[in-house]
Amino acid sequence: MNPDLMKDFLLGTFPNPERKGCPDDKTLEALAEDRLPAEHPARLHVGSCSECYAEYRHYRLDWEESKAAASTPYSDVISGPVEVTPFNVARVPKTSRLRAVPLALAASLIVMCSGGYVAFRHYHSAAAPSVQVASAQPVSATVDLFNSGTLRGADDDTTPLQEVSLPAAIVHLSVVLPRFSEVGSYNVNVSKDKTGSQIVATGAGNAIERDGGKVSVNVTLDLRAAKPGAYFLATVRGTDNGTYYYPLKIN
């Protein structure tokens, strides 16, 4: 695979100017420095968001550069002025960086961005199965919980709610929150249980009141790695972490 084609594809194919469902800077930096577990949702998100990929690539480049500077004798690498980073590490000049970093960076991206890689292969190969197009293309969906009750916490035995369904894809989701919900920041999680310990995907957004007095929040969820079956959709209010669960089926 040509690393430049992979880079150009990820930088331009999944624009997300509103940064819907994007992790914060600290998460992207931790991901670039291999400090997050393999199952962390941010790994799949970076493969489907051009803006996050660009930031990830910046952090990854700096990290690779710092490692190269720490492991290479200064006399062999540095021939010009030394730039001191916040970590007090001498940085490798740009000419050395261009020789040492790109291959390692490209290799790490190929392993991490599995979703973007599948889309890339389809994009450049007419013989690729059509199912890859469906898995790579984002879809829009709406879940209306305005007249729904809630399941709050893991021990609530409230009468089961009507189940909602979402596809195993990148979903731009609009959630109409239950009656009397507050405006403000929310997280929307998809998990295997009501304890929130097995989160499959998560997205963040700002809930606002729309026409008709209903409060809704828009998020992006990457459900491509989710196997078909039963899950829970959780809304988490940012002001007090109030969490409510709704039965969810992933097709």
Secondary structure, DSSP 4 states (H G I P E B T S, - for coil): --HHHHHHHHHHSS--TT-TTPPPHHHHHHHHTT-S-TT-HHHHHHTT-HHHHHHHHHHHHHHHHHHHHHHS-HHHH--SPPPBPTT--BPPPHHHHHHHSHHHHHHHHHHH-HHHHHHHHHHT-TTS-THHHHHHS-EEEEEE-TT---B-STT--PPPPPPEEE-SSEEEEEEEPPTTPPPEEEEEEEESSTTSSSEEEEEEEEEEE-GGG-EEEEEEEE-TTPPSEEEEEEEEETTT--EEEEEEEE-
